[in-house]
Amino acid sequence: RMRPDSSPPRPAGPSARPALDRRGFLRRAGLVGGAGLVALGAPALLAACGGSSDDGETARMDLAPVGTTLVGLFNYQGGYLAAGIPQRAAFAISTAAGAPSSDGPDTITARLSREGVDKGEVELRKHADGTPIAYYPLRTTFDEPGIWGLTTTFDGTESTQNFQVDRAELVELVQPGQAMVPVATPTVADARGVTPICTAEPQCPLHDRSLAEVLAGGGPVALLISTPRYCSTAVCGPVLDLVIEESAAVSGLTVVHAEVYVDPSVGPDPASAGTTEAVDAYGLSFEPSLF
């Protein structure tokens, strides 16, 4: 975390934006009206964590079975990856059945390209300890915006996953090196209109102090935004458990958990009553996310 006076500039604050409704989430994720396909099993999209659409429009989350290939576990139509700043994009191995594989090689060699121009070879290492699926994070800095591709070969068949990289000023997601946003997240003492303040069962122990209070006190801080009960990919709960487990070994670290939805029991969809202040302040169109 950097001090606010030393952090790079970021786009106009999310507080200036109206709260997103269900339709807004789908548009932001690039899912309304079949405007592109998003990888099945992507743990990122808020639209995928709820139920059916409330406006008659279909959020298509399927991919045609094309054999074994590498797919992005993020909204690769835009609004996620920024040029000129170190990025981390998670990929997983999709099988002919469509579901991400729970297994895979320890490393995957791939080639990056931008609009047909080769950008060199990269190696992706498997992460699978304690997670429901194996995933492969790509860590790199994209030198310019545009349509990028990650090309891999499985079983003798080459395939390319394309994704959008935007100019940094167009990405609302808080980026590495930027200041954490001091949101007054719900606590046991003050729910701030959010119910429940934690959907984990039993409730997790990360709601004693708000993020704003913790940041004001200084020291290392981590914020996890996730909704264990309403995540359809079985990722959010295990991620929360892992964060709690790993944070115990980090001296002086304070971890805060914030939920995604204001009141998921209202209306036909968890997002019907809107999203929490933390989701909007951090520019999220996906979850879980750890800052």
N, C-alpha and C positions, 0 to 999 in steps of 0.2 A: 504494500500500500504506500502510495506517495502522498505527501502533504498536498492539500488542494492548491496551494500557491505555486507548487512546482510541477504539477501534472500537465501533460499536453492537453490542448483544447479538445473538447468533444462536442458533438452536435448539440443543438438546442435541447435543453433539459426536457425529459419526458413529462415533467409536471405541466408543461405547456400543452400537452396533447390531451384530448378527451379520453376517458376510459374506453377501452376496447370492449365491444360486445362480441357475441359469438361470430357474427358475420365478419367483424373486424379481424378476429383471430384467423379465420379461414383465408381472408384476403392476404393478411400479412404472411401467412405460411405458404401462399401460392397454391391454395387448394380449392378455391371456389370455381365452380363450373368446369371442373376437369382441366384447369389451366396447368397442365403438367403433372407428372407422377412423382411421388415421393417414396423413397425406399420403404418397403414393408419392414416393420420392426424398428423403425427409427424411434429411439427413445426421446427425441428432442421436441417433437411438435406438440404444442399445447392442444391443438385441434384434435390430435389423436388420443388425448387423455380423457376426453369426454365421451358422451354418447353420440346419438345421431344428431344431424344438423337440425336446427329449429326453423329453418326457412325454406325447406324443400330442395336446397341445393346439395349435391353430393360431394363429400370430401373423399376423393379417390386416393386410397393408400396402397393400392396393389401394383405390383410389377408383373409383367408377363414372364412366366418361367422361361429363362434363357440359359439354363444350365448354371454351372458354378461361376460366379463373378464377384467382384468387389463393388460394394455399394456404399454411398455416403450415409452416415447416421446423423444427418443435419439437413436443414433447409437449403439445398444446393441451388435454388432458384434465385437467391439473393438475400441481402439483409443480414448475412451471417459472417462471411469472410471479408476482411479488409486488406487492401494493398498497403505495403510499406510498414506493416507492424507484424511482429512474430505471431503466427497463427497456429492453432491446433485443431485439426479436423479429424473426427473419428470415422473409420470405415469398418465394415464387417463383411464376411463372406456370405453371400446369398447363394442358396442352393436352388435346384430345379423346382423344389416345392415352394420356393419363395421366402421361406423363413431364414433368418440369419443362422449360420452354423454355430454350434457350441464348441467347435473344435477347429483346428487349422494349424498350419505350419508355424514355427516359432518366428520366422521372418518372411516378409514378402518383398520381393524386388519389383519396383514399378518405375515407370517413366512419366515425368510431368511434361505437359505441353500447354502452350497458350495459343489458341486459335490456329493450330496446325504447326506452330513453331516449337521444336523440341527444346525443353528446358532442363534436361538432364535426368539422371537416375537417382532414385530415392529408395531407402529401405525402411519398411514399416515393421515394427516389432509388436508381437502379440501381447495383449493384456488380457488375462483371464482369471487371475486369482480372486476368487470371491464374487465374480460377476456372472450373471445368468447366461451371457453370450460372450464369445471371444471378440475383441475389437482391436483395431490397428490404427493408432493415432498417427496422422501425418503432421509433423512439425516442420514448418518452413515459413519464410517470408516471401510473399508474392511481390515481385518487383513492380507490377503494374496491374490495373484492373482489367477485366475482360472475362471471356469464357475459357476456363482452364480445364484440362483433362488429366486423369490419372489412368494410365494404361497398364493392365496386368494380363498374365497368361495363366490359365488353369486348364489342365487336361488337354493341352495343345491348342486351346482356343483363346484368342486374344480378344479382350473387350476393354472399352474405355468408359469410365464414369466422368461425365462432364459436370462442371459446377461453376457458378458465378462468383467472381471476386469483385467487390465494389470499391469505389474510392472511399477512403476512411471516413470522410465527412458524411457519407450517406449511411453509415452503419451505426445504429443507435446502441447496439450492444457495447457495454463497458469493455474497454480493451486493456491488454497488458500495459502497465505503466501509468494508466489513468487512475485518478483518485476513486476510492470506494465511495459510494453515495450513502450518507448518514441517515438512512431511513429509520423511523421509529417503528420497528417491527412489533407485532403483538407479543405480549408476555403473559405469564400466568396471572399477574396482577392487573394487567390492562390489555384486554383482547382487541381493543381499537376497532370493534365492530366485526371482527373476523371470527367465524365459528365453523368448525373448531379451529383452535390455533395450531393444532397438530393432528394429522389424520393417521399417524403411526399408532399401532396398538401393541403394547401400551404407549401412551404419550411419551415422546422422547424428552430427555432432560436438557434440551438446548433452547428453552424459552424463558429462562429466568430473567434475562436482561435484554433490552432492545439493542439492535445493531447501532443505533445512534449513540446510545450510552456507552457501549463497548468501544466504539471508535474514538469517542471523546476522551476515554481513559488511556489511550495509547497501548502499545504492545501489539504482538501478532494477532491478527483476527482472520477468521474464515467465515464466510456466509454460504450456506447451502439453501437453495431454493428448490423445493420439490414437494410433491403431494403423493405420499406412499399409497393412500387408499384409492386414489382416482387415476393412477397411472396405468394404462392398459398394457404396457410392455414388460411389466414385472422387473423394472430396473430401479425405480425410485426408492422402493423400500430397501433393497440390498445396498444401494448407494448410501442411504442414510446410516445404515448399520456399519458400513465400512468407514464412513467419516468419523462416527463415534469411536469405533475401535482404534483407528489410526491416530486420532487426535490425542488419545490418552498418552501416547508416547512422545508428544511434542511439548516440551516444557514451556509454560507460560502462555500457550495458545488458548484463545477464547473462540468457541465456535457457536454460531447462531444459526438456527433453522427457521426458515420462513415458508409458509404455505403458499400455494398458487392461487386458490379461489377464495373469495370473500365468504361465500356461504354455498357450498356445493349442493345442499339439500333443497335449494330454491329453484323451481323451474325444472324443465325436462333435461337440462344439461348442467354439469358442474360449473360451467362458465356463465350461466344465466344471470347471476348476481354480480358478475364482474370479477376482476382479478385484484390481488392485493397490491398495495403500494410498492412493495419490493419488486414485483414483476415489472411494473411500469417504469420504476426508477432505473432499473438495470437494463432496460431495452430488450426484454426477453420475448421471443415468440416460441420458446421451447423450454423444456425442463426434463430432467433435473440439470441444475447448473451450479458449479462450485466456484466461488470467488475467494 
